[in-house]
Amino acid sequence: MALLTYLVEDNRTIRDNLVPALEEMISARVIGFAETESDAMAWLAAHPDDWQLLIVDLFLREGSGLGVLRSARKRSGRQRAVVLSNFVGADIRARCMALGADAVFDKSRELDAFFDYCTNPKNWQ
């Protein structure tokens, strides 16, 4: 069964490479994407139960992924919000977790860990 995924990423090249990798490696079906905080928040508000995995970059064309995380705090137990961003340090990781992220990964160094997280059934219980 496909993992219904919503992607918040403003870099088209990254999206174009990440979407096929998600489909192949974790059986995801990307059901939409946003490039800005406001677009992501509007989509999440209009589709609160239509996704299982929310992937958020922190640096967006407008706004920040931190606001997206904040808006996704009230979600069902079957939904996960994961940060996949560059330059993830200890302070950013802690802030994301405090805002409701289930996990935080540096996309330049932790892609394998990200894919492992997404495919581990323990993370979806």
C-alpha positions as CSV (number, residue, x, y, z in Angstrom):
1,M,0.0,0.0,0.0
2,A,1.4,3.4,-0.9
3,L,2.4,5.9,1.8
4,L,0.4,9.1,1.0
5,T,3.0,11.8,1.1
6,Y,2.9,15.6,1.0
7,L,6.1,17.4,0.2
8,V,7.0,20.9,1.3
9,E,10.1,21.8,-0.8
10,D,10.8,24.9,-2.9
11,N,13.7,23.6,-4.9
12,R,12.4,22.0,-8.1
13,T,15.6,20.0,-8.8
14,I,15.4,18.4,-5.3
15,R,11.7,17.7,-5.8
16,D,12.3,16.2,-9.2
17,N,14.9,13.8,-7.7
18,L,13.2,13.1,-4.4
19,V,9.8,12.2,-5.7
20,P,11.0,9.1,-7.7
21,A,13.3,8.1,-4.9
22,L,10.4,8.2,-2.5
23,E,8.2,6.2,-4.8
24,E,10.9,3.5,-5.3
25,M,12.5,3.3,-1.9
26,I,9.5,3.7,0.5
27,S,6.5,3.0,-1.8
28,A,5.3,6.6,-1.4
29,R,2.7,8.3,-3.5
30,V,3.4,12.0,-3.5
31,I,-0.1,13.5,-3.5
32,G,1.0,17.1,-3.7
33,F,3.7,19.7,-2.8
34,A,4.1,23.3,-1.7
35,E,6.9,25.7,-2.2
36,T,5.8,28.2,0.5
37,E,4.7,28.1,4.1
38,S,1.3,29.6,3.4
39,D,0.6,27.2,0.5
40,A,1.5,24.2,2.7
41,M,-0.5,25.4,5.7
42,A,-3.6,26.0,3.4
43,W,-3.3,22.5,1.9
44,L,-2.9,20.9,5.3
45,A,-5.9,22.8,6.7
46,A,-8.0,21.7,3.7
47,H,-6.8,18.0,3.8
48,P,-6.2,17.1,7.4
49,D,-6.8,13.4,6.9
50,D,-5.5,12.9,3.4
51,W,-1.8,12.3,4.1
52,Q,0.3,9.9,6.1
53,L,3.8,11.4,5.7
54,L,4.6,15.1,5.6
55,I,8.1,16.0,4.5
56,V,9.2,19.5,5.3
57,D,12.2,21.6,4.2
58,L,13.0,24.4,6.6
59,F,14.1,27.0,4.1
60,L,11.3,27.9,1.7
61,R,10.6,30.4,-1.0
62,E,8.3,32.2,1.4
63,G,8.1,31.6,5.1
64,S,9.6,28.7,6.9
65,G,9.1,25.0,7.5
66,L,8.9,25.8,11.2
67,G,5.5,27.3,10.6
68,V,4.4,24.3,8.6
69,L,5.4,22.0,11.5
70,R,3.5,24.2,14.0
71,S,0.4,23.9,11.8
72,A,0.7,20.1,11.6
73,R,1.0,19.5,15.3
74,K,-2.6,18.3,15.7
75,R,-2.6,15.3,13.5
76,S,-3.7,11.7,13.9
77,G,-1.5,9.0,15.3
78,R,-1.1,7.5,11.8
79,Q,0.5,10.6,10.4
80,R,4.2,11.6,10.7
81,A,5.9,14.9,10.1
82,V,9.5,14.7,9.1
83,V,12.0,17.5,8.4
84,L,14.4,16.9,5.6
85,S,16.6,20.0,5.2
86,N,20.1,21.2,4.8
87,F,22.2,22.5,7.7
88,V,20.4,20.6,10.4
89,G,22.3,21.2,13.7
90,A,21.5,20.3,17.2
91,D,19.7,23.6,17.9
92,I,17.5,23.3,14.8
93,R,16.8,19.6,15.4
94,A,15.7,20.4,19.0
95,R,13.5,23.3,17.8
96,C,11.8,21.1,15.1
97,M,11.1,18.3,17.6
98,A,9.6,20.9,20.0
99,L,7.3,22.1,17.2
100,G,6.1,18.5,16.6
101,A,8.5,16.9,14.1
102,D,8.6,13.1,14.5
103,A,12.1,13.1,13.1
104,V,14.7,15.5,11.6
105,F,17.2,14.6,8.9
106,D,19.9,16.5,7.0
107,K,19.3,15.9,3.3
108,S,23.0,16.2,2.5
109,R,24.2,13.6,5.0
110,E,21.3,11.6,6.3
111,L,19.2,10.4,3.4
112,D,19.8,6.7,4.2
113,A,18.6,7.3,7.8
114,F,15.6,9.2,6.4
115,F,14.6,6.3,4.1
116,D,15.2,3.8,7.0
117,Y,12.9,5.8,9.2
118,C,10.2,5.9,6.6
119,T,10.3,2.1,6.0
120,N,10.5,1.0,9.7
121,P,7.1,-0.2,10.8
122,K,7.8,0.8,14.4
123,N,7.7,4.4,13.4
124,W,4.1,4.0,12.1
125,Q,2.6,2.4,15.2
